[in-house]
């Protein structure tokens, strides 16, 4: 019998859980390494959690004060599916809508296609700068918990 070291599972319809390994411990946070395995490819929640595209991911999770942790300790990290959907909207849907809107606006103004495409890509820079500047606020909205 083969024992799975890492997994993607849905405990219920609202959460996604991944097994990971604690790699760093501070007073307030834990860094946890999660490896996506072949089971993630078949998981029907992979679009919400984003692990299907990556082989390894490092998460920063608030450290529960009532538990002690050690480096290389296995833990389960949980996230609400709704949070994953919001993250996908911020990371994928809004940028593609912005890109297409600017592209079609430029083409409608009579610009050549190459210049319109360039301006469309450049239009994404301010969006990602705003996301970067608001990263601390976003971290509070997209929290992982440890089971």
Backbone as CSV, one residue per row, in Angstrom:
resi,resn,N_x,N_y,N_z,CA_x,CA_y,CA_z,C_x,C_y,C_z
1,UNK,0.844,-1.177,0.000,0.000,0.000,0.000,0.889,1.239,0.000
2,UNK,0.616,2.173,-0.899,1.398,3.396,-1.019,0.770,4.463,-0.130
3,UNK,1.593,5.059,0.710,1.107,6.106,1.598,1.323,7.462,0.934
4,UNK,0.274,8.260,0.808,0.378,9.587,0.216,0.907,10.555,1.260
5,UNK,1.944,11.286,0.884,2.508,12.265,1.805,1.764,13.592,1.737
6,UNK,1.256,13.947,0.577,0.594,15.224,0.382,-0.718,14.964,-0.331
7,UNK,-1.705,15.793,-0.045,-2.992,15.557,-0.663,-3.777,16.847,-0.807
8,UNK,-4.752,16.779,-1.673,-5.731,17.850,-1.826,-7.073,17.215,-1.530
9,UNK,-7.781,17.722,-0.562,-9.074,17.134,-0.261,-10.057,18.223,0.110
10,UNK,-11.308,17.867,0.006,-12.373,18.768,0.426,-13.048,18.122,1.627
11,UNK,-12.886,18.744,2.804,-13.518,18.198,4.001,-15.026,18.346,3.913
12,UNK,-15.454,19.451,3.381,-16.864,19.657,3.100,-16.930,20.560,1.873
13,UNK,-18.102,20.980,1.504,-18.248,21.742,0.268,-17.667,23.151,0.351
14,UNK,-17.311,23.631,1.552,-16.844,25.009,1.671,-15.343,25.151,1.865
15,UNK,-14.606,24.079,2.098,-13.180,24.224,2.375,-12.333,23.267,1.546
16,UNK,-11.081,23.684,1.352,-10.084,22.859,0.686,-8.965,22.657,1.691
17,UNK,-8.430,21.448,1.753,-7.373,21.151,2.705,-6.176,20.554,1.975
18,UNK,-4.980,21.001,2.364,-3.733,20.461,1.832,-2.831,20.077,2.991
19,UNK,-2.138,18.977,2.831,-1.136,18.600,3.824,0.180,19.241,3.422
20,UNK,0.884,19.785,4.412,2.156,20.429,4.141,3.138,20.209,5.271
21,UNK,4.328,20.783,5.111,5.402,20.636,6.087,5.828,22.017,6.549
22,UNK,5.941,22.207,7.861,6.381,23.472,8.426,7.861,23.661,8.084
23,UNK,8.191,24.793,7.453,9.578,25.067,7.068,10.198,26.211,7.856
24,UNK,9.368,27.077,8.440,9.880,28.212,9.204,8.854,28.588,10.261
25,UNK,9.340,28.956,11.440,8.461,29.328,12.540,8.898,30.685,13.083
26,UNK,7.939,31.613,13.192,8.188,32.880,13.875,7.155,33.007,14.997
27,UNK,7.204,34.103,15.722,6.254,34.285,16.817,4.813,34.372,16.329
28,UNK,4.609,34.968,15.153,3.254,35.211,14.664,2.828,34.331,13.496
29,UNK,3.802,33.764,12.765,3.466,33.057,11.527,4.252,31.757,11.372
30,UNK,3.701,30.904,10.521,4.375,29.679,10.104,4.519,29.727,8.588
31,UNK,5.648,29.262,8.079,5.797,29.042,6.641,5.617,27.560,6.415
32,UNK,4.727,27.223,5.496,4.399,25.826,5.237,4.592,25.546,3.760
33,UNK,5.344,24.485,3.465,5.582,24.072,2.080,4.553,23.014,1.716
34,UNK,3.870,23.273,0.616,2.867,22.337,0.111,3.313,21.870,-1.259
35,UNK,3.283,20.563,-1.476,3.620,19.993,-2.770,2.365,19.439,-3.416
36,UNK,2.125,19.832,-4.648,0.985,19.294,-5.390,1.379,17.938,-5.965
37,UNK,0.555,16.977,-5.772,0.791,15.644,-6.300,-0.225,15.347,-7.396
38,UNK,-0.137,14.176,-7.966,-1.040,13.815,-9.048,-2.499,13.824,-8.596
39,UNK,-2.747,13.662,-7.320,-4.119,13.696,-6.829,-4.752,15.061,-7.053
40,UNK,-3.936,16.109,-7.037,-4.470,17.460,-7.262,-4.986,17.614,-8.690
41,UNK,-4.407,16.920,-9.638,-4.842,17.044,-11.025,-6.280,16.555,-11.198
42,UNK,-6.675,15.571,-10.414,-8.022,15.033,-10.516,-8.998,15.704,-9.560
43,UNK,-8.509,16.552,-8.670,-9.361,17.193,-7.678,-10.286,18.193,-8.357
44,UNK,-11.574,18.125,-8.064,-12.518,19.039,-8.700,-12.461,20.445,-8.113
45,UNK,-11.687,20.647,-7.059,-11.544,21.979,-6.452,-10.236,22.648,-6.837
46,UNK,-9.471,22.072,-7.747,-8.146,22.617,-8.071,-8.215,24.022,-8.649
47,UNK,-9.289,24.361,-9.317,-9.389,25.716,-9.865,-9.549,26.756,-8.768
48,UNK,-10.096,26.369,-7.650,-10.274,27.314,-6.548,-9.006,27.482,-5.729
49,UNK,-8.222,26.423,-5.580,-7.047,26.540,-4.707,-5.775,26.863,-5.460
50,UNK,-5.708,26.595,-6.754,-4.539,26.976,-7.535,-3.360,26.036,-7.421
51,UNK,-3.454,24.962,-6.690,-2.321,24.053,-6.518,-2.104,23.164,-7.730
52,UNK,-3.086,23.036,-8.604,-2.936,22.175,-9.764,-1.875,22.657,-10.739
53,UNK,-1.543,23.970,-10.705,-0.577,24.510,-11.645,0.852,24.473,-11.122
54,UNK,1.062,24.220,-9.862,2.383,24.332,-9.278,2.800,23.014,-8.645
55,UNK,4.106,22.782,-8.635,4.617,21.597,-7.972,4.882,21.884,-6.495
56,UNK,5.229,23.121,-6.168,5.538,23.480,-4.792,5.060,24.890,-4.515
57,UNK,4.539,25.097,-3.319,4.066,26.416,-2.926,4.386,26.625,-1.457
58,UNK,4.829,27.850,-1.127,5.097,28.217,0.259,3.985,29.136,0.726
59,UNK,3.314,28.763,1.800,2.247,29.571,2.371,2.705,30.161,3.691
60,UNK,2.278,31.390,3.958,2.502,32.005,5.258,1.163,31.997,5.973
61,UNK,1.125,31.328,7.124,-0.112,31.103,7.848,0.016,31.680,9.249
62,UNK,-1.037,32.349,9.752,-0.979,32.816,11.141,-0.770,31.643,12.089
63,UNK,0.124,31.833,13.052,0.458,30.754,13.988,-0.554,30.713,15.125
64,UNK,-1.229,29.573,15.297,-2.127,29.432,16.444,-1.322,29.489,17.737
65,UNK,-1.761,30.311,18.680,-1.015,30.504,19.927,-1.154,29.322,20.893
66,UNK,-2.198,28.540,20.701,-2.447,27.446,21.638,-1.754,26.136,21.263
67,UNK,-0.935,26.148,20.200,-0.254,24.925,19.765,1.217,25.195,19.533
68,UNK,2.022,24.165,19.761,3.454,24.244,19.480,3.733,23.535,18.153
69,UNK,4.668,24.075,17.398,5.022,23.509,16.106,6.526,23.323,16.039
70,UNK,6.942,22.399,15.179,8.355,22.131,14.965,8.641,22.161,13.470
71,UNK,9.892,22.470,13.123,10.307,22.415,11.727,10.142,20.973,11.239
72,UNK,9.680,20.815,9.998,9.416,19.528,9.334,8.194,18.796,9.888
73,UNK,7.399,19.450,10.712,6.165,18.855,11.205,5.111,18.885,10.109
74,UNK,4.365,17.808,9.966,3.277,17.763,8.992,2.039,18.413,9.590
75,UNK,1.397,19.272,8.793,0.177,19.948,9.213,-0.802,19.964,8.047
76,UNK,-2.072,20.156,8.348,-3.095,20.333,7.324,-3.470,21.806,7.279
77,UNK,-3.427,22.378,6.086,-3.758,23.778,5.889,-5.101,23.844,5.184
78,UNK,-5.982,24.674,5.695,-7.341,24.748,5.164,-7.642,26.168,4.683
79,UNK,-8.402,26.238,3.596,-8.830,27.518,3.045,-10.260,27.372,2.541
80,UNK,-11.058,28.408,2.714,-12.429,28.390,2.212,-12.416,28.507,0.686
81,UNK,-13.267,27.762,0.027,-13.346,27.799,-1.430,-13.701,29.201,-1.906
82,UNK,-14.557,29.897,-1.181,-14.929,31.257,-1.558,-13.727,32.179,-1.628
83,UNK,-12.769,31.991,-0.721,-11.555,32.799,-0.753,-10.735,32.476,-1.993
84,UNK,-10.672,31.223,-2.348,-9.947,30.826,-3.555,-10.575,31.408,-4.802
85,UNK,-11.894,31.450,-4.829,-12.591,32.033,-5.973,-12.320,33.528,-6.071
86,UNK,-12.315,34.234,-4.934,-12.015,35.668,-4.939,-10.584,35.911,-5.422
87,UNK,-9.669,35.072,-4.988,-8.274,35.212,-5.431,-8.157,34.982,-6.928
88,UNK,-8.878,34.009,-7.458,-8.841,33.740,-8.900,-9.420,34.913,-9.690
89,UNK,-10.447,35.541,-9.158,-11.025,36.709,-9.823,-10.014,37.841,-9.861
90,UNK,-9.340,38.104,-8.737,-8.337,39.171,-8.685,-7.127,38.872,-9.565
91,UNK,-6.722,37.622,-9.614,-5.496,37.266,-10.332,-5.711,37.009,-11.821
92,UNK,-6.893,36.552,-12.211,-7.097,36.145,-13.600,-8.223,36.901,-14.309
93,UNK,-9.398,36.948,-13.703,-10.563,37.498,-14.395,-10.456,39.011,-14.617
94,UNK,-10.172,39.763,-13.567,-10.085,41.222,-13.719,-8.984,41.616,-14.700
95,UNK,-7.776,41.028,-14.612,-6.752,41.407,-15.597,-7.136,41.102,-17.045
96,UNK,-7.772,39.976,-17.304,-8.128,39.650,-18.690,-9.227,40.586,-19.202
97,UNK,-10.172,40.941,-18.326,-11.213,41.884,-18.726,-10.594,43.249,-19.007
98,UNK,-9.681,43.691,-18.135,-8.995,44.964,-18.344,-8.194,44.952,-19.643
99,UNK,-7.460,43.876,-19.881,-6.656,43.756,-21.090,-7.527,43.831,-22.333
100,UNK,-8.604,43.073,-22.347,-9.490,43.064,-23.517,-10.200,44.402,-23.699
101,UNK,-10.610,45.032,-22.616,-11.290,46.330,-22.717,-10.363,47.378,-23.327
102,UNK,-9.123,47.429,-22.849,-8.168,48.398,-23.389,-7.833,48.054,-24.840
103,UNK,-7.671,46.772,-25.137,-7.368,46.358,-26.511,-8.463,46.789,-27.474
104,UNK,-9.724,46.491,-27.133,-10.820,46.844,-28.039,-11.026,48.357,-28.114
105,UNK,-10.778,49.060,-27.008,-10.875,50.526,-27.044,-9.816,51.108,-27.974
106,UNK,-8.593,50.598,-27.875,-7.519,51.080,-28.755,-7.803,50.760,-30.215
107,UNK,-8.289,49.553,-30.471,-8.627,49.185,-31.847,-9.785,50.037,-32.365
108,UNK,-10.738,50.351,-31.483,-11.860,51.201,-31.862,-11.430,52.620,-32.196
109,UNK,-10.312,53.054,-31.592,-9.782,54.389,-31.879,-8.926,54.410,-33.142
110,UNK,-8.785,53.241,-33.775,-8.075,53.175,-35.041,-6.579,52.901,-34.921
111,UNK,-6.093,52.509,-33.757,-4.661,52.177,-33.603,-4.362,50.876,-34.322
112,UNK,-3.094,50.715,-34.725,-2.739,49.434,-35.335,-2.694,48.359,-34.245
113,UNK,-2.796,47.124,-34.659,-2.942,46.014,-33.716,-1.750,45.859,-32.778
114,UNK,-0.543,46.023,-33.292,0.649,45.876,-32.462,0.697,46.900,-31.348
115,UNK,0.419,48.151,-31.665,0.419,49.214,-30.665,-0.715,49.006,-29.663
116,UNK,-1.869,48.597,-30.138,-3.015,48.335,-29.257,-2.688,47.213,-28.275
117,UNK,-2.028,46.173,-28.770,-1.649,45.059,-27.891,-0.639,45.516,-26.842
118,UNK,0.324,46.319,-27.243,1.332,46.823,-26.318,0.705,47.697,-25.229
119,UNK,-0.167,48.588,-25.630,-0.850,49.457,-24.666,-1.720,48.623,-23.715
120,UNK,-2.354,47.578,-24.227,-3.184,46.706,-23.393,-2.352,46.021,-22.317
121,UNK,-1.184,45.558,-22.694,-0.311,44.899,-21.713,0.206,45.915,-20.702
122,UNK,0.586,47.088,-21.178,1.083,48.134,-20.273,-0.019,48.577,-19.306
123,UNK,-1.277,48.520,-19.731,-2.398,48.907,-18.867,-2.523,47.997,-17.656
124,UNK,-1.965,46.785,-17.730,-2.021,45.872,-16.589,-1.041,46.261,-15.479
125,UNK,0.002,47.008,-15.825,1.026,47.371,-14.836,0.431,48.117,-13.645
126,UNK,-0.387,49.166,-13.853,-0.963,49.838,-12.684,-1.841,48.913,-11.838
127,UNK,-2.566,48.019,-12.485,-3.408,47.077,-11.738,-2.570,46.216,-10.798
128,UNK,-1.483,45.654,-11.325,-0.650,44.802,-10.490,0.123,45.598,-9.447
129,UNK,0.434,46.857,-9.733,1.065,47.705,-8.720,0.091,47.944,-7.562
130,UNK,-1.163,48.201,-7.875,-2.170,48.386,-6.825,-2.320,47.107,-6.001
131,UNK,-2.378,45.958,-6.663,-2.453,44.691,-5.918,-1.250,44.528,-4.992
132,UNK,-0.073,44.859,-5.492,1.134,44.750,-4.679,1.066,45.686,-3.473
133,UNK,0.617,46.899,-3.688,0.533,47.858,-2.586,-0.521,47.466,-1.559
134,UNK,-1.532,46.745,-1.970,-2.593,46.308,-1.064,-2.389,44.882,-0.561
135,UNK,-1.190,44.348,-0.725,-0.938,42.954,-0.362,-1.200,42.665,1.113
136,UNK,-0.907,43.615,2.004,-1.157,43.382,3.429,-2.652,43.288,3.714
137,UNK,-3.449,44.124,3.071,-4.898,44.041,3.224,-5.431,42.736,2.646
138,UNK,-4.864,42.326,1.520,-5.308,41.081,0.891,-4.934,39.868,1.734
139,UNK,-3.779,39.912,2.392,-3.390,38.807,3.270,-4.417,38.602,4.373
140,UNK,-4.987,39.683,4.869,-6.000,39.583,5.922,-7.293,38.974,5.391
141,UNK,-7.597,39.233,4.124,-8.824,38.697,3.521,-8.685,37.229,3.129
142,UNK,-7.466,36.822,2.770,-7.244,35.461,2.286,-6.392,34.703,3.290
143,UNK,-7.026,34.270,4.371,-6.284,33.587,5.404,-6.440,32.077,5.313
144,UNK,-5.338,31.421,5.564,-5.321,29.975,5.704,-5.363,29.651,7.195
145,UNK,-5.923,28.522,7.519,-5.932,28.078,8.915,-5.299,26.699,8.986
146,UNK,-4.806,26.364,10.166,-4.199,25.056,10.395,-5.144,24.198,11.193
147,UNK,-5.355,22.985,10.717,-6.244,22.040,11.423,-5.475,21.355,12.524
